[in-house]
Amino acid sequence: MAPTAFQQVRDTLIEFLTREKELAKLELKPAAKHGAFGTGFAGGAAVFLLHAGWMFVVTLAFAIGWIFEATLHMSVLGAFTIGFLISMIFALIVAVILALLARGQFKKVKAPTATIEEAKATFIAITDTVSGAELLSTKPSTRALKDR
């Protein structure tokens, strides 16, 4: 017995979903990897940025103290201020590098265009098949034409 139009559509749809699943896996895995690395780099940049902010506050506090101390005499406090300032600048440089790396990774995240195009093409093919099956089933048979 020949399969019905519904069975053909069902079988075609099952095959389509299986292929789409595999295509989506192949296409989304690299995008997810780049997204994960980008997120990690952005997290690292955020940590160093917070560290730099805290160091700025501490440096500012020491700088104000150093200004008061410098008007009188140079002390150990001045050396601490310069040390904290260098540390803050280093943290900012690391944060900028990590942010640029994160941006580069996020730019590599692509939409699954092949999967989308394949889904559209298959949907069109299935609807065309169903439309064709409906047309075949609604055509008058040659026997019915002869009876007229």
Secondary structure, 3 states (H helix, E strand, C coil): CCCCHHHHHHHHHHHHHHHHHHHHHHHHHHHHHHHHHHHHHHHHHHHHHHHHHHHHHHHHHHHHHHHHHHCCCCCHHHHHHHHHHHHHHHHHHHHHHHHHHHHHHHHCCCCCHHHHHHHHHHHHHHHHHHHHHHHHHHCCCHHHHHHC
